[in-house]
């Protein structure tokens, strides 16, 4: 049987053209001749034809119009404009070519700009100078002024600061936050603001030093009182950039008398920690799944005041875990790891959330640590959500078998006989299933057999 020809195979006509023009034609011409091929595939084909290494000189060949464009525009046009006109060239290649041509980029100053700068540099506010020279940074203006003999602005004391800046410092330096001051004085660094404030005698930014550390401003204490119990440590450090997290915690505990649970704010990932406080169909489903394939755990660590409370969900297949993660609005990761036990090696996916609030809410709902053999059927689930609860438990520790075309066999498994007895009673009393349909065997498995395909909990 004849071999089927592939769409990307080279025809005899293409090979003949490549053999004739590869070494002397520009890559732009070659790409135009073979529009459905990449430059890498053209080079690969040329190498198989014996042209290895003969194309290197032609790759960087510059056409006459490109060289003329560089001569006319390189010294003053911006990088984006040059790359836009030479869009098939990289900036590194353009720099190399311009250097070999002796071209130098100079963002030159015209004579009128230099004259204005020398006359006004010492007295003009920074904002006005930046507006006068919109295409230049303050560093570039300073450098040009210094090279042309203009006196240094720092030698004159207050004369380099506008009146409104000095008035603003006198009024706000002692009590306003650092970020707000820097935002108001956008052209100044914090070091220059701090130095200018001391020259003016505005030294009351902090209270006198207290025993054991640096003094705290009133606004800092107010911010901690308002936000310490709800904000994360990262956000607190951003709001108080002059303070470490250790200093903030020490101030909150020892001076302001604040003590927040470990689960608030300091964790790496976010979640809806109050999810199990309000009943809903999703909440009941996830609670049922927790009874089946979840667990609570307390870890002891010195770095976290002794205790870390975790809520864990485990499954072989991660699809359900991703749904639970989305419902809980958890921003962390679902991890995969391998377990080796008496049944051999098997892989499981794990969703772990560190939350003391969730931990305590689940305990109030009947979930216990090491619950597998001792848990009881919950009595706190409202009747309207019990179907969702059992559906969640079934997705964790249940299965379905098709005995025949008319019979459906459902299993509920558990290590706790007490739990299954409670589930068996609910199925008989509330789901109206007969004793023949629901049976509990000695292996702690409930068999639910029905002839009607549509009867699901």
C-alpha positions as CSV (number, residue, x, y, z in Angstrom):
1,X,0.0,0.0,0.0
2,X,1.4,3.4,-1.0
3,X,2.4,5.7,1.9
4,X,0.0,8.7,2.4
5,X,1.7,12.0,1.7
6,X,1.7,14.4,4.6
7,X,0.6,18.0,4.2
8,X,3.9,19.5,5.4
9,X,6.2,17.4,3.2
10,X,8.6,19.3,0.9
11,X,7.9,19.1,-2.8
12,X,10.6,18.7,-5.4
13,X,10.0,22.3,-6.5
14,X,10.4,23.7,-2.9
15,X,13.6,21.8,-2.5
16,X,15.0,23.1,-5.7
17,X,14.2,26.7,-4.8
18,X,15.7,26.3,-1.4
19,X,18.9,24.8,-2.8
20,X,19.3,27.7,-5.2
21,X,18.4,30.6,-2.9
22,X,19.1,29.6,0.7
23,X,22.7,31.0,0.8
24,X,22.1,34.3,-1.0
25,X,18.4,35.1,-0.3
26,X,17.4,37.1,2.8
27,X,15.3,35.2,5.4
28,X,12.5,37.7,4.8
29,X,12.3,36.5,1.2
30,X,12.5,32.9,2.1
31,X,9.7,33.2,4.6
32,X,7.5,34.9,2.0
33,X,8.3,32.1,-0.4
34,X,7.3,29.5,2.2
35,X,4.4,31.1,4.1
36,X,3.2,28.0,5.8
37,X,6.7,27.2,7.3
38,X,8.6,28.6,10.2
39,X,12.2,29.8,9.9
40,X,13.3,26.9,12.2
41,X,11.8,24.4,9.8
42,X,13.4,26.0,6.8
43,X,16.8,25.9,8.5
44,X,16.3,22.3,9.6
45,X,15.5,21.3,6.0
46,X,18.6,23.2,4.7
47,X,20.8,21.4,7.2
48,X,19.6,18.0,5.9
49,X,20.5,19.2,2.4
50,X,24.1,20.0,3.5
51,X,23.9,23.8,4.1
52,X,24.9,23.6,7.8
53,X,26.5,26.8,9.0
54,X,26.3,28.7,5.7
55,X,23.3,30.8,6.6
56,X,24.7,32.6,9.7
57,X,26.1,35.6,7.9
58,X,22.8,36.2,6.1
59,X,20.7,36.0,9.2
60,X,21.9,39.4,10.5
61,X,22.1,41.1,7.1
62,X,20.7,44.6,7.2
63,X,19.0,46.1,4.1
64,X,19.9,49.6,2.9
65,X,16.6,51.2,4.1
66,X,17.2,49.8,7.6
67,X,20.7,51.3,7.8
68,X,19.4,54.6,6.6
69,X,16.6,54.6,9.1
70,X,19.0,54.0,11.9
71,X,21.2,56.9,10.7
72,X,18.2,59.2,10.6
73,X,16.3,58.2,13.8
74,X,18.5,56.2,16.2
75,X,19.9,59.2,18.2
76,X,16.6,60.7,19.2
77,X,13.6,58.4,18.5
78,X,12.4,56.3,21.5
79,X,12.9,52.6,21.7
80,X,9.2,51.7,21.1
81,X,9.1,53.7,17.9
82,X,12.3,52.2,16.5
83,X,11.1,48.6,17.4
84,X,7.8,49.4,15.7
85,X,9.5,50.4,12.4
86,X,12.0,47.6,12.6
87,X,9.5,45.0,13.9
88,X,11.5,42.0,12.6
89,X,14.6,43.1,14.7
90,X,15.3,42.6,18.4
91,X,16.5,45.6,20.5
92,X,19.8,43.8,21.2
93,X,20.4,43.4,17.4
94,X,19.5,47.1,16.8
95,X,22.0,48.2,19.6
96,X,24.7,46.0,18.1
97,X,24.2,47.4,14.6
98,X,24.0,51.0,15.8
99,X,27.2,50.6,17.8
100,X,29.0,49.2,14.8
101,X,27.9,52.2,12.8
102,X,29.2,54.6,15.5
103,X,25.7,55.9,16.5
104,X,25.0,57.0,20.0
105,X,21.6,57.7,21.6
106,X,21.5,61.1,23.1
107,X,18.5,62.6,24.7
108,X,20.1,66.0,24.1
109,X,19.0,69.3,25.7
110,X,18.4,72.4,23.5
111,X,20.1,75.6,24.5
112,X,16.9,77.3,25.7
113,X,16.3,74.4,28.1
114,X,19.8,74.7,29.6
115,X,19.5,78.4,30.0
116,X,16.1,78.1,31.8
117,X,17.4,75.4,34.0
118,X,20.5,77.3,35.2
119,X,18.4,80.4,35.9
120,X,15.6,78.6,37.8
121,X,17.0,75.4,39.2
122,X,17.9,76.9,42.6
123,X,14.5,78.6,43.3
124,X,11.9,76.7,41.2
125,X,9.8,74.0,43.0
126,X,10.4,70.5,41.8
127,X,6.8,70.1,40.5
128,X,7.2,73.2,38.2
129,X,10.5,72.0,36.8
130,X,9.1,68.5,36.1
131,X,6.2,70.2,34.2
132,X,8.6,72.4,32.3
133,X,10.6,69.3,31.2
134,X,7.8,66.7,30.8
135,X,10.0,64.1,29.1
136,X,12.7,64.1,31.8
137,X,13.0,62.6,35.2
138,X,14.1,64.5,38.3
139,X,17.4,62.7,38.3
140,X,18.1,63.7,34.7
141,X,17.3,67.4,35.5
142,X,19.6,67.3,38.6
143,X,22.4,65.8,36.6
144,X,22.1,68.3,33.8
145,X,22.0,71.2,36.3
146,X,25.1,70.0,38.1
147,X,27.1,69.6,34.9
148,X,26.2,73.1,33.8
149,X,27.4,74.7,37.1
150,X,24.0,75.3,38.8
151,X,24.3,75.4,42.6
152,X,23.1,72.4,44.6
153,X,19.6,72.7,45.9
154,X,20.5,71.0,49.1
155,X,22.9,73.7,50.2
156,X,20.3,76.4,50.4
157,X,18.1,74.9,53.2
158,X,14.4,75.7,52.8
159,X,14.8,77.6,49.6
160,X,14.4,74.4,47.5
161,X,11.0,73.7,49.1
162,X,7.8,75.5,48.0
163,X,5.9,77.4,50.7
164,X,2.9,75.0,50.6
165,X,5.3,72.1,51.1
166,X,6.8,73.7,54.2
167,X,3.3,74.6,55.6
168,X,2.1,71.1,54.9
169,X,5.1,69.6,56.9
170,X,4.5,71.9,59.8
171,X,0.9,70.9,60.0
172,X,0.9,67.2,59.3
173,X,4.4,65.8,59.9
174,X,3.9,64.9,63.6
175,X,0.6,63.1,63.3
176,X,0.0,61.9,59.7
177,X,1.0,58.5,58.3
178,X,4.2,58.2,56.2
179,X,2.3,57.0,53.1
180,X,-0.1,59.9,53.1
181,X,2.8,62.5,53.5
182,X,4.7,60.9,50.7
183,X,1.6,60.9,48.5
184,X,1.0,64.6,49.2
185,X,4.7,65.4,48.5
186,X,5.0,63.2,45.5
187,X,8.3,64.6,44.3
188,X,10.1,63.9,47.6
189,X,11.8,60.9,49.1
190,X,11.0,60.0,52.7
191,X,14.7,60.7,53.6
192,X,14.5,64.3,52.3
193,X,11.1,64.9,54.0
194,X,12.5,63.6,57.3
195,X,15.6,65.8,57.0
196,X,13.6,68.9,56.0
197,X,11.2,68.4,58.9
198,X,14.2,68.3,61.4
199,X,15.7,71.5,59.8
200,X,12.3,73.2,60.4
201,X,12.2,71.9,64.0
202,X,9.2,69.6,63.4
203,X,10.5,66.8,65.6
204,X,7.3,65.8,67.3
205,X,6.4,62.9,64.9
206,X,6.9,60.4,67.7
207,X,6.2,60.6,71.4
208,X,9.2,60.4,73.8
209,X,10.7,56.9,73.9
210,X,9.0,54.4,76.1
211,X,10.8,51.7,78.1
212,X,11.6,48.6,76.0
213,X,11.4,50.1,72.4
214,X,10.6,52.9,70.0
215,X,7.7,55.3,70.8
216,X,4.4,54.9,69.0
217,X,2.4,57.7,67.4
218,X,-1.3,58.2,68.3
219,X,-2.5,57.3,64.8
220,X,-0.6,54.0,65.0
221,X,-2.3,53.0,68.2
222,X,-5.7,54.0,66.7
223,X,-5.0,51.9,63.6
224,X,-4.1,48.9,65.6
225,X,-7.2,49.2,67.8
226,X,-9.4,49.3,64.7
227,X,-7.7,46.7,62.5
228,X,-5.7,44.2,64.6
229,X,-8.6,41.8,65.2
230,X,-9.6,41.6,61.5
231,X,-6.6,42.4,59.2
232,X,-3.9,40.1,58.1
233,X,-0.3,40.5,59.3
234,X,0.8,41.4,55.7
235,X,-1.8,44.2,55.5
236,X,-0.8,45.5,59.0
237,X,2.9,45.7,58.0
238,X,2.0,47.6,54.8
239,X,0.0,50.1,56.8
240,X,2.7,50.4,59.4
241,X,5.9,50.2,57.3
242,X,8.2,51.5,60.1
243,X,7.1,48.6,62.3
244,X,7.9,44.9,62.2
245,X,5.2,42.3,62.8
246,X,6.7,41.3,66.1
247,X,6.6,44.9,67.2
248,X,2.9,45.3,66.1
249,X,1.9,42.1,68.0
250,X,3.8,43.2,71.1
251,X,2.2,46.6,71.1
252,X,-1.3,45.1,70.6
253,X,-0.9,42.5,73.4
254,X,1.1,44.2,76.1
255,X,0.0,47.9,75.8
256,X,-3.4,47.8,74.1
257,X,-4.6,44.6,75.6
258,X,-5.7,42.9,72.3
259,X,-5.6,39.2,71.8
260,X,-6.8,37.6,68.6
261,X,-7.3,33.9,67.7
262,X,-4.5,32.3,65.7
263,X,-6.8,31.8,62.7
264,X,-7.5,35.5,62.1
265,X,-5.6,37.4,59.5
266,X,-2.1,35.8,59.9
267,X,-2.5,32.9,57.5
268,X,-1.1,32.6,54.1
269,X,-4.4,31.7,52.3
270,X,-7.9,33.1,52.6
271,X,-11.2,31.3,53.1
272,X,-14.8,31.8,54.3
273,X,-14.2,30.9,57.9
274,X,-17.8,31.4,58.9
275,X,-19.1,28.9,56.2
276,X,-20.4,26.4,58.8
277,X,-22.3,28.9,60.9
278,X,-25.3,29.2,58.6
279,X,-27.3,26.2,57.2
280,X,-27.6,25.9,53.5
281,X,-27.8,23.0,50.9
282,X,-24.1,23.4,50.2
283,X,-23.1,23.6,53.8
284,X,-25.1,20.4,54.7
285,X,-23.6,18.6,51.7
286,X,-20.0,19.5,52.7
287,X,-20.8,18.6,56.4
288,X,-21.9,15.1,55.2
289,X,-18.7,14.8,53.1
290,X,-16.7,15.8,56.2
291,X,-18.4,13.0,58.2
292,X,-17.3,10.5,55.5
293,X,-13.9,11.6,54.2
294,X,-12.8,14.5,56.4
295,X,-11.1,14.9,59.7
296,X,-10.1,17.5,62.3
297,X,-6.6,17.8,63.7
298,X,-4.7,19.9,66.2
299,X,-0.9,20.4,65.6
300,X,1.4,21.6,68.4
301,X,3.9,24.3,67.2
302,X,5.9,26.7,69.3
303,X,5.9,29.3,66.6
304,X,2.1,29.6,66.6
305,X,1.3,30.0,70.3
306,X,1.3,26.2,70.7
307,X,-1.7,25.1,68.6
308,X,-2.7,25.0,64.9
309,X,-6.3,23.9,64.0
310,X,-6.7,22.2,60.6
311,X,-9.8,21.0,58.7
312,X,-8.9,18.2,56.2
313,X,-10.8,16.6,53.3
314,X,-9.3,13.6,51.5
315,X,-10.4,11.9,48.3
316,X,-8.9,9.6,45.6
317,X,-10.4,11.8,42.8
318,X,-9.9,15.6,43.2
319,X,-13.1,16.8,41.4
320,X,-15.2,16.9,44.6
321,X,-12.4,18.6,46.5
322,X,-12.2,21.4,43.9
323,X,-16.0,21.9,44.3
324,X,-15.6,22.1,48.1
325,X,-12.6,24.4,47.7
326,X,-14.7,26.8,45.6
327,X,-17.7,26.8,48.0
328,X,-15.4,27.5,50.9
329,X,-13.6,30.3,48.9
330,X,-10.3,28.8,49.8
331,X,-7.3,30.3,47.9
332,X,-4.8,27.5,48.8
333,X,-3.8,24.4,46.9
334,X,-5.1,20.8,46.8
335,X,-2.1,18.5,47.3
336,X,-1.5,14.9,46.0
337,X,0.5,12.4,47.9
338,X,1.0,8.6,48.0
339,X,0.0,6.4,50.9
340,X,1.5,2.9,51.5
341,X,-0.6,0.6,53.8
342,X,-1.6,-3.0,54.0
343,X,-3.5,-2.6,50.7
344,X,-0.4,-1.4,48.9
345,X,0.5,2.0,47.4
346,X,-2.3,4.4,46.5
347,X,-2.6,8.1,45.7
348,X,-4.9,10.5,47.4
349,X,-5.7,14.2,47.1
350,X,-5.9,16.3,50.2
351,X,-7.5,19.7,50.9
352,X,-6.3,21.2,54.2
353,X,-7.5,24.5,55.7
354,X,-6.0,26.1,58.8
355,X,-8.9,27.7,60.6
356,X,-9.8,27.6,64.3
357,X,-13.2,29.0,63.5
358,X,-14.1,26.2,61.1
359,X,-12.6,23.7,63.5
360,X,-14.8,24.8,66.5
361,X,-18.0,25.1,64.3
362,X,-17.5,21.5,63.0
363,X,-17.0,20.2,66.5
364,X,-20.3,21.9,67.5
365,X,-21.9,20.1,64.6
366,X,-20.8,16.7,65.8
367,X,-17.5,16.1,64.0
368,X,-14.8,14.8,66.3
369,X,-11.1,14.2,66.1
370,X,-10.3,10.6,65.2
371,X,-14.0,10.1,64.5
372,X,-13.9,7.0,62.3
373,X,-14.9,4.5,65.0
374,X,-16.8,6.7,67.5
375,X,-18.9,9.2,65.5
376,X,-22.7,9.3,65.9
377,X,-25.4,10.2,63.5
378,X,-26.0,13.9,63.8
379,X,-29.3,15.2,65.3
380,X,-28.5,18.9,64.6
381,X,-29.2,18.8,60.9
382,X,-32.6,20.4,59.9
383,X,-35.0,18.2,58.1
384,X,-34.9,20.3,54.9
385,X,-31.1,19.8,54.6
386,X,-30.9,16.1,55.7
387,X,-31.1,14.9,52.1
388,X,-28.1,17.1,51.2
389,X,-26.2,15.8,54.2
390,X,-26.7,12.2,53.3
391,X,-25.9,12.9,49.7
392,X,-22.5,14.4,50.8
393,X,-21.9,11.4,53.0
394,X,-22.7,9.0,50.2
395,X,-20.2,10.8,47.8
396,X,-17.5,10.2,50.4
397,X,-18.3,6.7,51.7
398,X,-21.0,5.3,49.4
399,X,-21.2,3.4,46.2
400,X,-23.8,2.1,43.7
401,X,-24.0,-1.3,41.9
402,X,-26.3,-2.3,39.1
403,X,-27.5,-5.8,40.1
404,X,-29.7,-6.1,37.1
405,X,-31.7,-3.9,34.7
406,X,-34.4,-3.4,37.4
407,X,-32.4,-3.5,40.6
408,X,-30.2,-0.9,42.1
409,X,-27.9,-1.6,45.1
410,X,-26.6,1.3,47.2
411,X,-24.0,0.9,50.0
412,X,-23.2,3.2,52.9
413,X,-20.0,2.3,54.7
414,X,-18.6,3.5,58.1
415,X,-16.3,2.3,60.9
416,X,-18.9,3.4,63.4
417,X,-21.9,1.1,64.0
418,X,-23.6,3.8,66.0
419,X,-23.6,6.1,63.0
420,X,-25.0,3.5,60.6
421,X,-27.8,2.6,63.1
422,X,-28.8,6.3,63.1
423,X,-28.6,6.4,59.3
424,X,-30.6,3.2,59.0
425,X,-33.4,4.5,61.3
426,X,-33.6,7.7,59.2
427,X,-33.8,5.9,55.9
428,X,-36.7,3.8,57.3
429,X,-38.6,6.5,59.2
430,X,-38.0,9.6,57.1
431,X,-37.2,8.1,53.6
432,X,-40.0,5.5,54.0
433,X,-37.9,2.5,53.1
434,X,-38.9,-0.9,54.3
435,X,-36.8,-3.3,56.3
436,X,-36.4,-5.4,53.2
437,X,-34.9,-2.5,51.4
438,X,-32.5,-1.4,54.1
439,X,-30.2,-3.8,55.8
440,X,-27.2,-3.4,58.1
441,X,-24.7,-6.3,57.9
442,X,-21.9,-7.3,60.3
443,X,-19.2,-5.4,58.3
444,X,-20.9,-2.0,59.1
445,X,-22.4,-1.6,55.6
446,X,-25.9,-0.6,54.9
447,X,-27.5,-2.2,51.8
448,X,-30.2,-0.2,50.2
449,X,-31.9,-2.3,47.4
450,X,-34.7,-1.0,45.2
451,X,-36.5,-2.1,42.1
452,X,-37.3,1.5,41.1
453,X,-34.5,3.4,39.4
454,X,-35.8,6.8,40.3
455,X,-35.7,6.4,44.0
456,X,-32.7,8.4,45.2
457,X,-32.1,10.2,48.5
